[in-house]
Amino acid sequence: MTVHEALAGKTVFITGANRGIGASFVDAVMAAGAARVHAGARDIASLEEPRATYGDRLAPVRIDLADPASIDAACAGIGEVDVLISNAGRGGGG
């Protein structure tokens, strides 16, 4: 099975979807034929460009993985997903 076959028609949730690797995941999953992508970010305004590109197939989701209440609220609003890409992270210096 190819990646395109595996993702075609699926619902995907990507955390950290607003920039860098997360934004690339959004593009790749959409290109593979996902039916819907829930794109998670702390600042959903940062998802305006991909929302304009993908229309209703992309649903911005406000989520802050450091805040349990934010996680609960985001997950309650999403419903069932087929694929989770847990990409959010925080770089550290030192």
Summary of the structure (lengths in Angstrom):
residues: 94
radius of gyration: 12.9
end to end distance: 42.3
largest distance: 42.7
contacts: 256
relative contact order: 0.23
helix: 45%
strand: 19%
